[in-house]
Structures are given as structure tokens and as C-alpha cells.
Amino acid sequence: MTDSSPKLRRRRPTTVLIVDDHDHSRFAERLVLEDSGFAVIEARSGFDALVLAQASRPRVMLLDIVLPEIDGLQLTRMLRADPTMRHCAIIAVTAFIGQDYREAAFAAGCDEFMTKPVDATHLVDLVRHYARRPAPPGYDMELLGAGGTIAGQRVGLASPSRSVPAGDLPPSTSS
């Protein structure tokens, strides 16, 4: 006897990379997104985010603008220049308010701009919206041997301090 029922293909959860040097912000965003079924990975600095993004190829990034090593705007430009990362939706999430910051984020290549504290419902809606965008061919291929992470892992890199010049941030003292 053969089973003629259709095989259901299980989808992997959408991977979201949260990049913020403030632990409480990452923690709050991670809880909201994991409760909504997303796989979350984390980075504390721009350099760590670059390494994780290239290794894990997340569908969505939540990116603080002020970060150690490489600021969020520089990181956005770097990712937009990488053909394998152009599919990633980048949502700037920052405490900075004002049209100058919003314009700088969009000019760098961010898809959205949110201010902290984030509204949990709005955050989940935005991430779901961008997670539904069509993925490029080959996106679902495994990154065997490339140091990629498995969807669902929480990853936080710690790296030695690096000196990278600040990008095109409007002048301010806090994120």
C-alpha cells in the first residue's frame, strides 16, 4: 500500500539578524521575533554583523545606526554592494529621530526606518512583510563549509576592538 497523500514541505523559519550594541534592545527584539516564529541571530558590532550576515544570509536585518567598529550606515552600503546580500531587507532601528537620520538611512540603502522604543506589533508586521519578498535563486542552498549558521541558532560574536572611521552619521552622542 502506498501513501498517496501529498508530502508537506516544512519551511525553515525566516532568519533575522539583530545588530545592536545595547543588550536590552537586542533582548527585547529577539523575544518578540522568536515568539512570532522567526529564527534570530545577533551581533553587537558592525564588524560582527558583516561576518554573520555573509555567513548566514538573513532575510531581514534590524540594524542600529551607531555601532562599534563599523556604523550602521557604512554596513548598509557594504551589504548593498555585495551581490549575495542585496536580497536582505535592512530596517534601521535607532533612538535617533529626525528627518536627517531617516534620509541618511534611506540614502545608505535601508528599506525602513524605525525609532526606539519599537512597537512590537509594528516590528513583527514589518519583518513579516520583508520576509515574504521573493528570494533570489539559490537562497535556500546550504552554506556547507562556509561557516554558516543553522537557522534558529542564537549567535553573538565577540571580537577585539577595531578602529574603523565613523561614516556619514549626523552629529550626535547617543544611539
C-alpha positions as CSV (number, residue, x, y, z in Angstrom):
1,M,0.0,0.0,0.0
2,T,1.4,3.4,-1.0
3,D,0.7,6.7,0.7
4,S,-0.9,9.0,-1.9
5,S,-1.2,11.9,0.4
6,P,0.9,14.9,-0.6
7,K,4.1,15.5,1.3
8,L,4.1,18.7,3.2
9,R,7.3,20.6,2.8
10,R,8.3,22.2,6.1
11,R,9.7,25.7,5.7
12,R,12.6,26.8,7.7
13,P,11.9,29.9,9.9
14,T,12.9,33.2,8.4
15,T,16.3,34.3,9.8
16,V,16.5,37.8,11.2
17,L,19.8,39.3,12.2
18,I,19.6,41.9,15.1
19,V,22.5,44.2,15.2
20,D,22.7,46.5,18.3
21,D,25.4,47.2,20.9
22,H,22.8,47.5,23.6
23,D,21.9,44.2,25.2
24,H,18.5,45.2,26.3
25,S,17.4,46.3,22.8
26,R,18.6,43.0,21.3
27,F,17.0,41.0,24.0
28,A,13.6,42.7,23.6
29,E,13.6,42.5,19.8
30,R,14.7,38.8,20.0
31,L,11.9,37.9,22.3
32,V,9.2,39.5,20.2
33,L,10.6,37.9,17.0
34,E,11.2,34.4,18.4
35,D,7.6,34.5,19.9
36,S,6.4,35.2,16.3
37,G,8.3,32.2,14.8
38,F,11.4,33.8,13.5
39,A,14.9,32.4,13.8
40,V,17.1,35.1,15.4
41,I,20.9,35.7,15.3
42,E,22.6,38.6,17.0
43,A,25.6,40.8,16.6
44,R,26.9,43.6,18.9
45,S,29.1,45.4,16.4
46,G,29.2,46.3,12.7
47,F,32.1,44.1,12.0
48,D,30.4,41.1,13.7
49,A,27.2,41.8,11.8
50,L,29.1,41.8,8.5
51,V,30.7,38.4,9.3
52,L,27.3,36.9,10.4
53,A,25.4,38.4,7.5
54,Q,27.7,37.0,4.9
55,A,27.8,33.6,6.7
56,S,24.1,33.2,7.4
57,R,22.5,35.4,4.7
58,P,19.5,36.5,6.8
59,R,16.3,37.6,5.0
60,V,15.9,40.7,7.4
61,M,18.3,42.7,9.5
62,L,17.4,45.1,12.3
63,L,20.3,47.5,12.4
64,D,21.2,50.2,14.9
65,I,22.8,53.2,13.3
66,V,25.5,53.8,15.9
67,L,27.6,50.7,16.4
68,P,31.2,49.9,17.3
69,E,33.7,49.3,14.5
70,I,31.5,49.9,11.5
71,D,28.4,52.1,11.9
72,G,25.1,51.0,10.6
73,L,25.1,53.3,7.5
74,Q,28.6,52.0,6.4
75,L,27.5,48.5,7.0
76,T,24.3,49.0,4.9
77,R,26.4,50.4,2.0
78,M,28.8,47.4,2.3
79,L,26.0,44.9,2.2
80,R,24.2,46.6,-0.7
81,A,27.5,46.4,-2.7
82,D,27.6,42.6,-2.1
83,P,25.5,40.8,-4.8
84,T,24.9,37.9,-2.4
85,M,23.4,40.2,0.3
86,R,21.3,42.5,-1.8
87,H,18.2,40.4,-1.1
88,C,18.4,41.2,2.7
89,A,15.9,43.7,3.9
90,I,17.6,46.2,6.2
91,I,15.5,48.0,8.8
92,A,17.3,50.8,10.6
93,V,16.2,50.7,14.3
94,T,17.6,53.7,16.2
95,A,16.9,56.1,19.1
96,F,17.7,59.0,16.7
97,I,14.7,60.9,15.5
98,G,14.5,63.4,12.8
99,Q,14.4,63.7,9.0
100,D,18.2,63.9,8.7
101,Y,18.7,60.5,10.2
102,R,15.8,59.0,8.2
103,E,17.2,60.4,4.9
104,A,20.7,59.2,5.7
105,A,19.4,55.7,6.4
106,F,17.4,55.6,3.1
107,A,20.4,57.1,1.2
108,A,22.6,54.3,2.5
109,G,20.2,51.6,1.3
110,C,17.9,50.8,4.3
111,D,14.4,49.6,3.4
112,E,12.8,51.0,6.5
113,F,13.4,53.3,9.5
114,M,12.1,52.7,13.0
115,T,12.7,54.7,16.2
116,K,13.3,53.2,19.6
117,P,11.5,52.1,21.6
118,V,10.0,49.9,18.9
119,D,6.3,48.9,18.9
120,A,6.3,45.1,19.0
121,T,3.3,44.7,16.6
122,H,4.7,47.1,14.1
123,L,8.1,45.4,14.2
124,V,6.6,41.9,13.6
125,D,4.4,43.3,10.8
126,L,7.5,44.9,9.1
127,V,9.6,41.8,9.4
128,R,6.8,39.6,8.1
129,H,6.3,41.9,5.1
130,Y,10.0,41.8,4.2
131,A,10.3,38.1,4.9
132,R,7.6,37.5,2.2
133,R,9.7,39.2,-0.6
134,P,10.8,36.7,-3.2
135,A,14.2,35.3,-2.5
136,P,16.8,35.2,-5.2
137,P,17.7,31.9,-6.9
138,G,19.9,29.7,-4.7
139,Y,19.0,31.5,-1.5
140,D,17.8,28.3,0.2
141,M,21.0,26.4,-0.6
142,E,23.0,25.3,2.4
143,L,26.3,27.2,3.1
144,L,28.3,24.0,3.6
145,G,31.8,24.7,4.6
146,A,31.2,28.4,4.6
147,G,30.9,28.8,8.4
148,G,27.2,29.5,8.1
149,T,24.9,29.1,11.0
150,I,21.9,26.9,11.3
151,A,18.6,28.7,11.3
152,G,17.4,29.1,14.9
153,Q,20.7,29.4,16.5
154,R,21.4,32.4,18.7
155,V,24.8,33.7,17.8
156,G,26.7,36.5,19.3
157,L,30.2,37.2,18.2
158,A,32.7,38.9,20.5
159,S,35.6,40.5,18.7
160,P,38.6,42.5,19.7
161,S,38.2,46.2,19.4
162,R,38.8,47.5,15.9
163,S,39.2,51.1,14.7
164,V,37.0,52.0,11.7
165,P,36.3,55.6,11.0
166,A,32.8,56.8,11.6
167,G,30.5,57.0,8.5
168,D,28.1,59.7,7.4
169,L,26.2,60.0,10.6
170,P,24.7,63.3,11.5
171,P,26.4,64.6,14.7
172,S,25.1,63.2,18.0
173,T,26.3,61.5,21.1
174,S,23.9,58.6,21.7
175,S,22.1,55.8,19.9
